[in-house]
């Protein structure tokens, strides 16, 4: 199965996730409730991931505040090794403006390891969807696509 097949499957899943997030956030906003994702009603980016041996079982992630306590040790160690700093800090190996671990990709990889399979190698085994921005849907029902950041491209082999 080629990378394009995984991409198509995962893109379908992340679009569904983005729709769910959009509906949840709109309900919360209409009810006057507090934002769901830190100080925002919507997360900045949503992605999904899977491995070649477990298509159908996906990890989901949204960009949010990086906390080392929530990360599986494999993800925390991978991020430190590839990016040269701890979760929440700035990378010493890339010029990326985002804090390490804030992106949706490490959150999705973390979810996959914790919920589906802790024995994979997250650096090489995970395939990621296209990153979508749920809060940009608007009336034409299209979510804005974002490129992978330099931190994610440097950390995960299949984020390219």
N, C-alpha and C positions, 0 to 999 in steps of 0.2 A: 504494500500500500504506500503510495507516494505522499510526500509532504502536502500536496494540494488536497488530497482526500481528507487528511486530518484537519487541515485549515477550513475546508468547507463544513465539515461536521461541527467543529468547535465554533466557527463563526455563527452557525445557526443557534448553537447553545448560548453563546454570549448575547446574541440579539434577544433571545427569550429572557435571559437574566436581566438585560437592560430594560425590557418592557416591564418585568416584575418590579424592578427598582423604581421605575418611573411611576407606576401605579401606586406603590406603597408611599412614595414621597408626596405624590399629589394628594392622597388621602390625608396624610399627616398635616400637610399645609392647610387643607380645607378645614380640618378639625382644630387648627390653631395650636397644634402640638409642637414640641421642640424638634429641631432637626435630628435626623437619624444618624448622620455620619459626621461626628465631631461638630463643627460649627456650621456645616452645610446640610441642606436638605437632600442633596444628591452627592454621591461619590464622584470624584473627578473622572475616573476610568474604571471600566470593568473588563475582565478577561476570564477565559476558561482554559483548562489544560487537560491533557490526557497522555497516556503512553501508547505505543504501538500495540502492546499486549492487552490493553484494557480500554479500547474504544467503547464508549457507552458509559464508562465510569469517569466522571469529570471532577476536577477541582475547580472551584469558583473563587474569584478574588476581586476585591475592589481596592482602589487606592485609598489609604487611610494612614493615620498616624503610626509611625513605626515604633513598636515596643518589643524589646528583646524577649520579654517574658512570654509572648505569644508564639514565638517562632520555634519550630522543631530544630533540634541541635544541628541537623544536616544543613538546613537552610541558613541558620546563623553562621555556621562555620564556612559555608560556601561563599556567602556574601563578604565575610571578613577576608577570606583568602583572595577572592577575585577583585575586591574593591579597596582593600587596604585599610579598612577602618571598621568600627563597630556599627551595629544597627542604630540609625538615627543620626550618625555623623556624616560628614562629606567624604566622598571617595578621594583617596590619594592617588588612584590609578586612572581615573577618567576625569573629564572636565564637565561632568553632568551636574546640573544645578539642583537636582532633587536629593533629599536625604536618603541614605542607604535604607532599603526596606520599606519605603513609602509607597512604591509603585504597586499596581495590582498584580503584576506577574509573580513577585515573591510571595504575596499573600495567597494567590491561587496555588502555587507550588507547595506552600505550607499546608493549605487545606488538603491537597492531594495526599501529602505524606501523613498527615494526622488522621484522615478519615478513610482513605482508600488503601494505600500501600506504603508503609514506612521503609521498605527495602530497596526502592529504586534509587538510581543515581539522578538527582534532580538536575544536575548540570547537563547531562546528555540525553536522558530518557524522556523528558517532557516536551510535548508539542503544545504551542500556545495559539489561541485564537488571535484575531485582529483586535487590538485595543479599541474599545468604543467609549465615548463619553455620553453616559445616559442623559445628562441634563440638557443636551442640545437637540433633543428630538424635534420639538416644534410641531407645527401643524402638518408638515409633509411626511411625518412618521419616519424620518431618517436620522440615525445617530451619527454624530461626527466621528470619523476614524482618526486615531492618533498613531504616529509611528512609535516603535519601541524606543525607549530612551537609551542613552549610552551605557548606563549602569546595567540595564537588563540585557542588552546585546552582549556586554562583556561577561555577564554571569551565566546566561543560559544559551547553550549551543544553538537551539532551535528558535531563538528570538532574533531572526535576521531577515 
